[in-house]
Amino acid sequence: MKNVFQKCEICPRNCLVNRTEVSGFCGAKDKMVIARASLHEWEEPCLSGTNGSGTIFFSGCPLKCVFCQNYEISTKLVGKEVSMEEFSTICLNLQKQGAHNINLVTPTHFVPLIIEGLKLAKKNGLTIPIVYNTSGYEKKETLKMLEGLVDIYLPDFKYWEDTYATKYSHAPHYSEIMKEALKEMVRQVGTPKFSKDGILLKGVIVRHLMLPGLKEDSKKILSYLYHTYHDQIYLSIMNQYTPIRTFAKYPELNKKIDDSDYDEIINFALDLGIKKAFMQEGGTVDNSFIPDFLEQKLPL
């Protein structure tokens, strides 16, 4: 396990740093750090259900978008270091609380540790589906390590054009990387499968968070997803972008999504023929939808 972190190539950044001694681009070393773990009611309905999704928010992030809605943990690195035994206990306690799934939020940089922790949790009685909730900035080789452990992939397809990926995430080639990652995710878990009461048990939901002024980029993403995968995946088209602070360098990001722009994208999706999609109604653009990471909540 330690060798993986001694020359880290877990994410597309390929830092090659020794994370047993220093932090990678993600901000993490070789110990798992969790910011929050709790039942979450605001995921897609098939994930949250009636009891909530058992979300585990990891500290750090390989992508670090300038507009990150979880800035406190992705960049400020709020969180608590936990052992594999503690991680296993968190998963099992969320299951006891009635969680429909274990939802691993921004997990990429801890994949080797997560694999170890999930195996321990499953050995001790974890049976609910595992959700891999990611920015989409993934290496196929890393995803292959998760085969058989992850039931549901929940990637966010952020950008189509390199211009925006480079400007807002310093991640050139993001789109190509995401497309390869998505292909591997679909290969692993196949078409969506639901329980009798509508809870997703297996499959892929691709999220797309609209950003101010990027309607045409959004349309390119939706067109690609529909023409490539049709009904093999679900889409989640999100209007909840919230400027959590003022951006002097990116003034275009200092506003929310116009209702008319969101309506235009939804109509575009419908005209394409997209039927398997989640859409958001008014009221989602609110800081209350962003968890309070300064008030740690770990069910140990």
Summary of the structure (lengths in Angstrom):
residues: 300
radius of gyration: 18.2
end to end distance: 24.1
largest distance: 52.4
contacts: 991
relative contact order: 0.14
helix: 36%
strand: 17%
